[in-house]
Each structure stands twice: as C-alpha cells, then as structure tokens.
Amino acid sequence: MGRLKNYLKSKGGFTLLELMISLAIMSVGMLGVVGMFVYAIGGNAEGRNLSKATNLAGKKIEELKMTAFADLTSHRTSGAYAPSTDGMYTISDWTTKDPNLNMRKATVSVTWVVKGTTHEVKLSSEIAKQ
C-alpha cells in the first residue's frame, strides 16, 4: 500500500494522452447537449406557429359570430391574412347551412408552410339565428 501511495504522489500531473482522451469524451457529451438544444429550439418555433395559428382562427371565428346571420353565406373564402410582417398564414372560412335548424356551422382553417411542409389548424363553431 505504501508503494502505491508513493507512486501516485510522484506523478506530477496528467499526460498528454490522458488529456486527449478526456477531451474526446467531453466532446461526445457536448455534441449530445448541442443536439438537444437544436431540437428544443425547433420545438419552440413549432409551438409558437401553432399558437399564432390557433389565435388567428379564434379571432376569425369570433368575427364570424359577430356577422349578421343572413350574411353568413356558404363557402366563403378570404385571402391571405398577415398577423405580422412575416405574412406566412392563410385563413379560409366557410359556413354550411342546416336546413332543419336555424343554425350555421362556421369552420375556419389556418394554414402555413414551414420548410416545405404545410401545417393546418381548423376550428369550428355553431352559430344560431337570433
């Protein structure tokens, strides 16, 4: 036991090989952490876009609820709607009549494209004749 203690005390520091191995192990670990950050940033952007689209659809549904019942025509489509300077959202809305009831079903679809993939949020609401 005494010889081992003396041997360890006589070593002054790390060798170059030991430093290189430890740096390689740390680099592999850091690459994993960087990958998680990239994934988290992408998830945050996706969530932000989904929230914006849901808010736009909700606003459009409320706008349709405030429209006079007789003015709710079938299959009406509005053009591009830009909530901010990016202008990446397109809102379409349409209503359908129920012949037996004095109701209309309003549906709003908000679409946007990110990296060539089209995403969509749809909201529906029943609007009664008052």
Secondary structure, DSSP 8 states (H G I E B T S, - for coil): -HHHHHHHHH--S--HHHHHHHHHHHHHHHHHHHHHHHHHHHHHHHHHHHHHHHHHHHHHHHHHHHS-GGG--BT----B--SSTT--EEEEEEEEEETTTTEEEEEEEEEEEETTEEEEEEEEEEEE--
